[in-house]
Amino acid sequence: MSDEQETPVSLQPDPAPEAVDTAVPSAAAPTTAHRKKPKSSLLRRRDVLAAATAAGVGVAAARLVAWANEPPFTPVPVTGTQGNKTGLDWVSPLNTESARVAHLLRRTTFGATQAELEKAQSDGYAKTIDRLIETPIAEPAPFTGGDDASQDKPLNIGQLQQWWIEHMLSTPTPFGERMTLFWHGHFTSDFRKVSPQNPFIYWQNQTWRKFALSDLRTMLYQVTIDPGMLRYLDLATSTGRNPNENYSRELMELFSMGADAFTEDDVKAAAKGLAGWREPLTQAIVDAQLKRAMERGNTPKVPPKADSVKTGVFERQRAYAGAPYAFLGETKVWNTDLVLDKIVAQDATAPFITRRVVTHFAMPTPDDAYIARLAASFRKTKYDVKTLMRDVFMSPEFTATSSYRALVKTPIEYMVHAVKALGDPSIVRAVMGNQMGMGQTLFDPPSVGGWPQNESWISSNTMLARANFATQIVTAAKKVASAANAHQTHLDGVLSAQTLKLLNEATDDRKRWMLVFASPEFQLK
């Protein structure tokens, strides 16, 4: 690529695979990990593709002999927009409506089938956006035993992960699920500290889905009173007399405004105003507690009562009841609603959330003018998330040439897309087994800062992990969908010369799928 057209991408210099940090954040300092940014060398997209090719397509080509006994098919010659004499790996096709629709679906779903792609292209770009955003989000079937989790019957986290992944594969509203996954990484909690001995991490997933396309003020309130968050960032232990600052700090720094928009005094002040919430007690938890008390011969005279809600429970006697005090420049006696109202009124809030959305769905390095324009509309509509998402997708920047394949699929996006494309949902367990190796395990983020984005997913090691996953699912599938048009449906028919050559040499569906999944093009969105 020429320097003018290449997109800078940061590629880590081939480190040893890093295990996901599963340590429980300490009560005193739960946020240190997210403030450390990995060192990386600045490379161009061409170098990233070279790394992906070396560890991905190269491995795939070497493993094609694994299916030497497969019945061959007559290859359908693959054509595509290749690199040209200027050195481009490929040319953006986003000057056409059909390509813009395919681009939109890559950013908003877990990959489209041929039928889904054709319907969206028939509907057109604007109508497809409306359908994605306005269709009510489909709820998954209840997770068996989820509401009754207790010390006696803890959640099986592996099964919970599979429950969610299966819903990603089958949901009729994949954009709603992509938004649920986005909020899971933004308002993050991990199952280790939250504990499988209650239903809280399961409830949190339901809450993020229910409010995924509501408004930021509503979302922040639901986050604040979410039982999983109450435990994860210690708000359930916070009282007006002895406030815990963990949640108030992350609420402002990571969830709403950014690190430069408040002071340490504001952290202390917000902690007072937010105090007074406790975790709810389910009947299953109460029963387990009573059982253990009786086993110890310590049966309480007044047994605890179960709560009828799936949110935190506010106890006024535990809240702050002192004199007025200052928070973000205003003095009064603060409570949860007033604290959240003040936060969403700050100038920093709309740009902060907008930037998080844009870097996840649109481009890795948006300019300030673009963010300011979107943020102004977001704030004007009282932080309506649907409006923000529509503005992002309808913006010329979203479909600009420089935005084509400018983002890297997260491991979950990559794996779910591959399983869906292959057409055999029975191999879904392969996703659970490969989460940690690729660095993204559902319900177990590395820190309160969530997962990294974009270029952080790219190294020769992570590309090798993806190639290994592709090998695993293509081998394990009982049968696979036809791969004759896979290059068009999943890669836009826009291929590098090497990918084009390898696909044309493939002699059956499994070999071609293997090459598609391991190709540099499939890693990007």
N, C-alpha and C positions, 0 to 999 in steps of 0.2 A: 504493500500500500504506500501511497505517497504520504508525506508527513502531514499534508493539509487534510487528508481524508481519513487517516487512521484515528481510531479512538484509543486514547491512552488507557491501558489496563495494568493493574498492579499484579505481578506474578511472584509468588514466594519462591525462593531458590531451593527447591527440592529438599525440604526438611524431612526428618523422620515423621511418620504419622503421629498426630497428636490425639490422645484419648480425650473424650469429652469430660470436662471437669464435673464430677458428680458430687463434689463436697457441698455440704449444707452451708449456706452463708451464715456467718456468725451474726449474733444479734447486734454486736457493736458496729460491725462494718461489713454489710452485705454487698457492697457495691464496688470493691476494689478492682475486681476482674474486668469490668466493662470499661474502665478508664484506660486500660493498657491497650495500645494499638500495635499489632504485629509489624515488625519492620519488613518492608518489601521493596523490591527493585521496580522501578517504573519501566514497563515494557509496552510495546505496541500490540494491538490485537493480533498482528501477524505472528508475533512470538508466542502468544497464548495458544494460537491455533497449532503452532509447531509442537508445543508441549502436549496438547491434547492429541494430536496425531501420533506422536511418538509413543505415548502411553496408552492411547485408546485405539485408533484405527490400526496401528501397527500390531498391537496385541490381537485385535479381532482378526486381522488377516492371517496371523500365524495359527489361530485356533480353528480356522475353517475346516481343517481336516477332521475335526470332531464329528462332523456330519457327513463323512465320506460315503456312508451307506444310505443316506437319505435318497428317496426317489428324486431324480433331477427334474427340473422344469425347464421349459424353453424361456430363457431370459428375455424380458421385454427391455429393449435398449433404453437406457436412461439418458435423457437429455437435460441440460440445465444451463443456467447462466454462470459461466465459469469466470475464472480470472482472465484478465486480458493483458495486453502488452504494457499497460501502465503499472502492472504488478498487483492489481487488486485481487484479493482472494475470491471476492464475489461482488456483484453490483446490486445495490438495493433495488428491490422491485416496487417500492412503496408509492410509485407514481400511478399505480393501478388500484382500482377499488377492490378487486378480489384479493390482492396482496395485502391491502390495508386491513381487510376483514380477517385474514389469516393471522396477521400480526397482532390484532386485537385479541383473538382467541388464545394465542400463545401466552399473552400477558394476563388473561382473566380467567382461564380455565386450566384443567390438567391435560390439555391436548384434546383436539377434536377428531372425531371419526370422519370418514369421508362423507357420510350422510349429514353429520352436524356441520361440517364445513360448507357443503353445498347449500344447505338451508340458509346459513348465515350469509353466504355470498348472494343468494337469491334475494334475501331480505334487504341487503345493503348495509353499509357501515352504520349509519345513524340509527336505523331501526334495530339493529343488533345490539347497539349500546343500550337503547331503551329497554329491550327485552332482558338483557343481563342485569340491569340495575333495578328495574321495576318488578320483576317476577318475585313474589314472596319466597324467602329462603326455605327450602325443604328441610324438615327435621329428620334426623336419622331415627331408626327404630330404637327404643330404649335399650340401654346397655344392661344386660341381664345381671341383676343383683347390685346395680350401681347405686341406687338410692339406699340400699340396706347395708352398705359397707361399714364394718366395725372392726374392733380388735379380734373378734371371733371369726369374721368373714371379710378379710381385707380385699381391696380391689386387686385384681390381677392386671398389672399395668401392661403386660404384653398383649393380653386380650383386649384391653381398652385401646391400645394403639391400633390393633387390627380392626376393631370396630370403627374407628375413625377413618382409617385408610380405605376400608371397604366402602364407607359412605362417600369418600372422595371419588372413588371409581364409579359409583352407581348414581350419585345424586343428579337429579334433573336441573339443579341450580348450582353449577360448579363455581360461578363467580361468588356466590354467597359463601361457599366453602373456602375459596381463596382468601376472601376477606376474613373469615374465621381464623385461618392460618396466619394471616398478617397480624391480627390483633393478638394471637397467641404468642407471637414473637415480640410484640410491642409491650403489651401488658402481661409480662411473663411471670410464671411461677413454676417451680419444679416439684414433681411428685414426692421427692425425698423429704423435703422439709414439710410440705403440706401433709404428707403421710397417706399411704393407701388404706389406713385404718379408719377412714371416713370417706364420704362421697364427694369431698370438696373439689378435687381436681376434675372429676367428671362433671359436676355441676358447673364449674367454671367454663368448660368447653361449651356447655349448653347456653350459658349466659353470653359468651362472646358471639356465638352464632345468632342468638335472638336479637342482640342489639348491634350487630355488625354494620348495619346500614342506617342507624338511627342518627343521632347528633352527638357531638363530642361532650356536651355538658351531661347528657343522660348517660353516656358511656362512662365518663369519669365517676359519676355517682355509683353506677353498678360495679365498677372496679373497686371503689373504696369499700363498699359493703359486701363484696364477694368473700365468702368464707375462706376460700383458698388464699386469697390475697391477705386477708386479715391475719392468717397464720404465717404466710411466707415472709411478709415484711413487718410482722410483730405488732400490727395495730390492735389486735385482740388483747394484747397485754398493756396497752396504753391507757392511762387514766389522767384526769385533769391534775391530780396531785403529783403524778409521776409519769409524765408523757414520754413515749418512745418516739424517737425522731426518724426511724428508718423509713417508714412509709411516707411521711411528709417530704423527706428529701427526694425520694425517687419519684413521687407524684409530680414534683416540680421539675426535677432535672431530666428524667427519662420519659415521663408519661405526658408532659404537657408544654413546658416552657423552654427547657434547655438550661445548661449549667450557668450561664451568665446573666440570667434574668432575676436572680433572687440572692439574698444574703443568708448567712448563718442565723441571724436573728429571725429572718422569715421562716427558716426551717423550724426553729423552736416555737415560734408563734403558731404556725400551722399545726404542729403536733398537739398543742393545747386544744385548738378548735376541733380537731378530728377525733379527740379522745372520747371514749365511752362505749365503743362497740365491742361485742363479744361474739364468739363463734356460736352458731345454733347447735342444739342437741337434737339428733334424730332419735326415734324410738329404738333403733338398733343399737346406737351408741349408749343410750340410757340402760338398755337391757344388759349389755356387756359390762358396763360399770357396776350395776347392781349384782350381777353374777360374781364378779371378782370380789366385791365387798362382802358378800355372803360367804364366799370361800375363805376369807380371812377372818370371819366372825365379826365383821364390822358393819353390819347392816344399818344404814342411816334411818333415823326415826322419821324423817320426812324425805322420801326418795325424790330425786330430781325429776322434773317433768320435761317431756319432749316438746320442742318447738314445732310449730306448724309451717315454718317458712324455710326457704332455701337461701336466705341472705343472713348477714349479720344481724344481731339483735342489739338495739340501743338501750343502754341502762343509764338513766339520767344521773343516778347517784355516783356513777363513775366518771362523769363528764366534768369539764372545767366549770367552776362556779365562782371565780374570783373577779377582780376588777378588770375594766377594759384594758386592752393592750394593742400595740401597733403590729400590723401585718401588711406588707407590701404598701407601706405609706399611709395606711388608714387605721384609725384607732376605734375599736369597739370590742364588745364581747363576741368572739367568733364561735360559730358552730360549723358542722360539716357542710351544710348548704351554702353558708356565707363564704367559707373558704373556697369552695369550688366556683362559686359565682365570681369571686375576685380573680381567681386564676384564669378563667376563660375571658375575663375583661382585659387581660394584659396584652400589650402590643406584641409580645414575643410568641404568644400561644398559636395563633393561626399560621404564621410562617414555619414554626417548628413542626407542627403536625403535617402541614402541607409538604415540607421537604421530606419527611419520613415516607409519606405516600408516594411522592414522585420518584424517589430513589429506589423504591421497591417495585413500582409498576411501570415507570416511564424511562428513566435514564439515570446513570450513576452520578453525574456531576452537573445538575441543572444550574443555570445562571440565576443570579439574584432577582433580575427583572421578571423572569418567568415565575419564580416562587412568589414574588410580591403580587403579581397579577392574580394568580390563583388564590392566594391567601386573602386578598381583599374580598373576593367573591365568597369565599368560605365564611369569613367573619360576617359579611353582610347578611347571609342566609342563616345566621345564628348557628353556625358550625354544622350545617346539614351535610352528612357524609355523602349522601347520594349526589348532591350538587357538586361537591368536590370531585368525586370520581368521574362524573359526566364531564366536568370542565377539563379534567386531565385528559380523558380519552378523545374529546373533541378538539383539543388544542392542536395547532399545527406542529408544535414541537414533538408531540407524541408520535406522529407519523412522518417526521422529518427523516431524510436519508441517514443522518447520523444516529438515529434511534434504532435503526434496523439491527437486530442481533447485538444490541448494546449491553444487554444484561445477561448474567449467567443464571441458569436454572438452579434453584436450591436443590439439595439432595432429594427432598420429599417430592418436589415438583418433577424432577427428573425421573425418579423411580415410578411414581404413579402414572406419569405420561407413558412410560415404556410398557408397563403392565397393561394399561388400557389399550394401547396401540396393538399389542400382541394378541389381545382378544381372548385370553384365558385367565379369568379371575381366580382360578384355583392356585395360582402361583403368588398370591398376595403375601404369603408369609415370608417370601424372599425380601420384601421391603423391610419388615421388622428386623430381620437378621442382618441387614446391611446399613441400618441407620447410623450406628456408632462409627463404623468404618468410614463413612462419608462425612461424619461430623454433625449430623442433625437428627437427634432422637426426640420424638414427640413427647411432650410433658417433662422433658429433662434438658432444658437449655443450659449452656455452659455458665451463665451468670445472670444476674438481674437485668443486664443489658441485652439479653436475648442472643440471637445468632448473628454472625457477621453477614454481610451482603456482598453480592456480585463478585468482584475479583478475589475475595478471600476464599472462594470455593475452588479456585483454580491452582493446581500444582500437579506435577507429574504423579505424585502419590494419589491424589484424589481422582485424577483421570484413570489411573490404574484400577482404583476401587470401582469406578463406574464401569470400566470394561469387564471387570470380574463379575459385576452384577448382571451385565448384559449377557455374558456367557451363561450364568446360572439360570436366568429365566428362560432364555431361548432353549437351553437344554432340557429344563424341567417341564416346559409346557407340553401338555398332552397333544394339542394341535395348535397351529398358529394361523392367524389371518393371512390372507394373500398379501405378499409384499410387492406386488407388481407396481403399485402406485404409491408405495410408502414414501418415496423420495419427493413426490409431489404433495401429498397430504400433510406430511410432517416436516418437510424441509423446503417447501415452496418451489421445489425444482431448481433451487438456487444453490449450486454446489461448487466446491473447489474442484480443481482438476483431479486431485488425488482421490477425493471421495467419489467423484464421477467414475473414474477408472475402476476403483475397487467394486463399486456397485454393479458395473457392467460385467465384471468377471464372476460375480456370484452366480451359482448355478441352481440354487433352490431358495425357498422362502426363508428358512431358518438362517441361512448364511447372509442373505440380504438384510434381514432384521438385525442380526448381530452387527453388521456394518453400519446400519442406520443409527442404532443406539450408541455405538462407540464413536461415531463421527464427531468432529468438532462442531459441525452445524447443529446437531441435536442437543449439545450442551447449552446452547444459547437460546434466548427468547426475545 
